[in-house]
Amino acid sequence: MIEPISNEKLVAFLQINLPSDIKRTIYEEHFKMSIIYNKKYDELMKQVNSEECKSLDRTKLVSMVETVIEKPNFCKFVCSKNELFARLYDDHYRKGKKNFVRMNDLNSLTMSWLMYLYH
């Protein structure tokens, strides 16, 4: 699983005196996806914290959550950073227990997340 990486670790890595091809390989294998995932996670949380979502409007959030769920490694990353999302994902997709029985799993998970945060 790709773990979240701190800026301090990245800066320390960049300061190591190694040949550029070795540095590039290390970056590609150990840092790149974490940086990309952190950026995508920040975008997701920006939407979660938007006024739309605070008003329980999940319209834009649903497609973002769908992207998370469709990408297993990114989903694990999000779960590692957000305990509430991890619990809701586990309930909806592993245990088959959704909170909104008239919605599909994706919509129920998304609405549950907003309800726990803002209701």
C-alpha positions in Angstrom: 0.0 0.0 0.0 1.2 3.5 -0.7 1.7 5.4 2.5 1.2 9.1 2.9 4.5 10.9 2.7 5.5 14.1 4.4 7.2 17.0 2.7 10.1 16.7 5.1 10.8 13.1 3.8 10.7 14.3 0.2 13.0 17.2 0.8 15.5 14.9 2.7 15.4 12.5 -0.2 16.1 15.3 -2.8 19.1 16.4 -0.8 20.8 13.0 -1.0 23.7 13.0 -3.3 22.9 10.2 -5.8 23.2 9.8 -9.5 20.1 11.3 -11.2 19.0 7.9 -12.7 19.0 6.3 -9.3 17.2 9.2 -7.8 14.6 9.1 -10.6 14.0 5.4 -10.0 13.6 5.8 -6.3 11.3 8.8 -6.9 9.1 6.9 -9.4 8.9 3.8 -7.2 8.5 5.3 -3.7 7.4 9.0 -3.9 5.5 9.8 -7.1 2.2 7.9 -6.3 2.2 9.3 -2.7 2.5 12.8 -4.1 -0.3 12.2 -6.6 -2.5 10.6 -4.0 -2.0 13.4 -1.6 -3.0 15.9 -4.2 -6.1 13.9 -5.1 -7.0 13.4 -1.5 -6.7 17.2 -0.9 -9.1 17.8 -3.8 -11.5 15.2 -2.4 -11.4 16.9 1.0 -11.8 20.3 -0.5 -15.1 19.1 -2.0 -16.2 17.4 1.2 -15.6 20.7 3.1 -17.4 22.8 0.4 -20.6 24.7 1.1 -22.4 22.3 -1.2 -21.5 19.3 0.9 -22.2 21.2 4.1 -25.7 21.6 2.7 -25.8 17.9 2.1 -25.7 18.2 -1.7 -23.6 15.2 -2.8 -23.9 15.9 -6.5 -20.2 16.7 -7.2 -18.9 14.4 -4.4 -20.5 11.2 -5.8 -18.3 11.1 -8.9 -15.2 11.8 -6.8 -16.0 9.0 -4.3 -16.7 6.7 -7.3 -13.2 7.4 -8.6 -11.8 6.5 -5.1 -13.7 3.2 -5.0 -12.7 2.3 -8.6 -9.0 2.6 -7.8 -8.1 0.1 -5.0 -4.7 1.5 -4.1 -6.1 5.0 -3.9 -9.1 3.7 -1.9 -6.6 2.2 0.6 -4.8 5.5 0.7 -8.0 7.4 1.5 -9.0 4.9 4.1 -5.6 5.3 5.8 -6.0 9.0 6.0 -9.7 9.3 6.8 -11.1 7.0 9.6 -14.7 7.9 8.9 -14.5 7.1 5.2 -12.7 3.9 6.0 -15.5 2.8 8.4 -18.2 3.7 5.9 -16.4 2.0 3.0 -16.1 -1.1 5.1 -19.7 -1.1 6.1 -21.0 -0.5 2.5 -18.6 -2.5 0.4 -17.3 -5.3 2.7 -20.1 -5.9 5.1 -22.9 -5.0 2.7 -24.6 -2.7 5.3 -25.7 0.6 3.9 -27.5 3.3 5.8 -29.8 4.5 3.0 -31.5 1.3 1.7 -33.2 3.0 -1.3 -29.8 4.2 -2.6 -27.1 2.2 -4.3 -23.9 1.6 -2.3 -22.0 4.6 -3.8 -24.8 7.1 -3.1 -25.5 5.7 0.4 -21.8 5.8 1.3 -21.5 9.4 0.0 -24.6 10.6 1.8 -23.7 8.8 5.0 -20.3 10.5 5.0 -22.0 13.9 4.7 -24.6 13.1 7.3 -22.0 12.0 9.8 -20.1 15.2 9.2 -22.8 17.9 8.8 -26.1 16.7 10.2 
